[in-house]
Amino acid sequence: MKTTYLAKVNEALTVIDVPTPTPNENEVLIRLAFSSLNHRDVWIQQGKYGGRKTDLILGSDGFGIVESVGSAVTADWIGKEVIINPGLGWGDNPETMGADFKILGNPDNGTFAEYVCIDQQYVYPKPTNLTAEEAAALPLTSC
């Protein structure tokens, strides 16, 4: 699988081959069709954003098709067009993020790749009124 990869801060992103991820029990494997660039990705590349800054696949938003699922996920997801909520582990308080909150693409590998695995709870059917490109750009910017 080809992926855009940040090896070092303040250096050009590179495209490398990495193994296609395998979904864990509660995850889905999405073949990404589109990802969107957020200013957050630029800040990470420049070393101006907290968390892991090297050896990282950037990208928070994406649109794609579910190709496989983990053992605890219904196979009905396979073949579905989906978008990803990149805000992971918000916590129980709706007014403020919890200690485990993170955003896909830093510190976890993100959507600037052909494939991404993500917990099924963060995956939603693509709204029918959006193009694939619009769906890819929506999640992080709409939070």
N, C-alpha and C positions, 0 to 999 in steps of 0.2 A: 504494500500500500504506500502511496506517495503522501507526504504530508509536509506542510510548511512548519519549520522548526526554528525555535530561538535557542541557539547554542550559547551565545554570550551576549551580555547586555551591550548596547550601543554598537552592535555589528549587524550587518545585513541578515535578514532572515534567509534561511536556506531551505531547499526542498530535498528531502531525503526519503529513503524507503524505510518503513518501520513495519513490524508485523501487524496484521489486522487484529484488533482486540477481540477477545471472546467475552460474551456477556456473562456476568455472575448471576446468581440465582434470581435476583429481582431486577435485572437490567435488560435493556433491549439494545441490539446492535443496529445503528442507523447508517445507511449509506447516504452520505451528505451530497446534496445536489448544489446547494448554495450556502455560503456563510457570509456574514456581514462584518465589516471592519468598524470597530468602535474606537473612540479616542483612548479608551482604557488599554487597548492593545498597543497603541503607540507609547503610552506611558510605561507599560510593562517593558517594552523593547528598550526604552530609554533608561530603565532602572529607577523610575519615579513612582513605582506602585509597589505596595507591600506584598509579601509572600515570596514564593520561589520565583526567581528571575532568570534562571538558566535551565538548559535541558528541558524545554517546555514546548508543547504544541499550543499556540495561542488560539483565540477565538472563543466567543461566548455564545453567539447566536448562530442558528442554523436551521435549515429545512432539508428534509430527506425522506427516505422510505425505509421502514423497518425491514431488515433482512433476516434477523433471527432474534430469539428471545431466550432468557434464562429459564431455568426449570420451574420457577414459581410464577411465571408470567404466561397468561393465556396466549395461545398461538393465533388468536384473532387479530393481534397486532401486526403479524407478518403481512407485508405488502401495503400497509397503510402509509399515507402521506402525513408527516408529522412535523411539528415545531417543538422546540425545546425551551423550557423555562430554565434559564441558566443560574437562577438564584437558588442555591442548594442549602438545605438545612436551616431554614429561617428560624425555626423553634416554635414554641407554644404561644408566645406573646405576639398578637397581631400588630402591636404598635412599635415593636423594636426587635431587631434581629438578635438571635441568641449567640452564644459563644461558638457554636459550631457552624455558623453561616459562612459560606464561601460562594464565589462565582466561578462557573465553568470557565476554563482557560487560564486560571491562576488561583490556586496552586495545582488543580487537576488539569490534565491535558484537555484541550478544547476542540473547536470545530474547524480549524484550518487543516483539515485532513479529509481523506476519502471516507473514513469511518470513525464513528465515536460510539462508545458504550456509555449509557446513562441509566440511572434508576428509572424504572417505568413511571413512578409517581411524578416525574418532571417532563413527561412527554404527552403532547396533546394533538388531536387530529388537526390538520391544517384547516383554518377557516375557509369555507368554499368561496367567499367573496374576495380572497387575496390571491395574487399571483404567487408563484413559488419564490420569486425574488422579494416580494413584499413580506411574505411570511418569514423569510430568513432574517429580515431586518427588524422585525417587530419586537421580539421578547425583551431584551435588555433595555432598550430605549423606552419601552412602555412601562417599565417598573417604577 
